[in-house]
């Protein structure tokens, strides 16, 4: 697994699991969570941070289910277009982080 830079937010302790940030700007823990969510919907296949949704067998129905789950779990509504253009768990996690900042 890649070693991403550590970022400490003001007022937080330096906890390595939360402070590692993916190149997408999302915490490593969120990238892992999204990878696990994809694996759950893609018949349990192993999903890495930079794996392509469609190359793993993803389709529009699975994409919609993942988008709904993200909205439920994270309170961030992703557009279908943004989800499909993101293509990887790391980039989707980055979109979730951006959505959290806006709210």
N, C-alpha and C positions, 0 to 999 in steps of 0.2 A: 504494500500500500504506500502511496506517495506520502511524503512528509510535507505538510502544508504549514505555512507560517502561523505562529501563534499570535492571537490578538487578545488583549485584555481590555474589557470594557470597564469604564469608570464605575467603581463601587463593587466590582466582582473580584472574587478570589481567583487566582490563576489555576483553574481546574483544566488539565490537559484535554479531557474528553469534550469539554464544551468550548474551549478556546481555540482549538484548531479550526482553521478556516480553509475551505476548498477554494480553488481558483475562481469559482462562480460567486464567491463572497458568502456562501452559506456555511454554517458550522458543520464540521465533519459528522457530528452526531445526527444532524438533519439529513445529510446525504445518505448516511447508512440507513436511516429510517425510511427514506424514499426508495432506496434500493430494495429493502425488505418488502415494502408495499408492492413494488413492481413484481418481485418474486412470487408474492402471494397470488397475484392476479395472472401471472404467466406460468402457471402450473408448477411452481416451486423451483424453477430453474435458478441457477446462481446468477445474480445481477451485480455487476460492478458499477462504480460511480460514473464511468464513461461509456457504458454499454448503450447501444442504440436501441430504442424502443421497438422499432419495426424489424430490425435484424433479429431481435429476440422472439419474434412472432406476435408482437403487439398489433392490435387492429383498432378500429374506431370504437367498437363496443367496450373493449377493455380500457381504452383511453378515457372514455366517458365515466366508467366506474372509478378509475383512479382519480379523475378530476373531482368527482363527487366526494370521494373519501378525503381528499386533501381539504376540500371546503369544510367537511364535517370535523376533521381532526385539527385543522390549523386555522380555520376561519378566513381562509384566503380563497377567493374564487378565481380560478385560472380560466382564460378563454381556451377553447379547443385549439384555435390557431396557435396561441403561444405555447401550449403544451406540445403540440406536434412539432413546432419549430425548435423547441428546446431539445428534444430527442434523447437526452440522457438524464439519469437521476441527479447528477451534480447540477446541471442547468435548471432542472425543475426545482430543486432545492433553492437555487439562487432566485428564481421567480417568487417562491414562497417568502423568502427573506425580504425581497423588494415589496411584496404585498403587505407584510407585517409592518414595515417602516411607514408605509402610506396610511395605515389605519391608526 
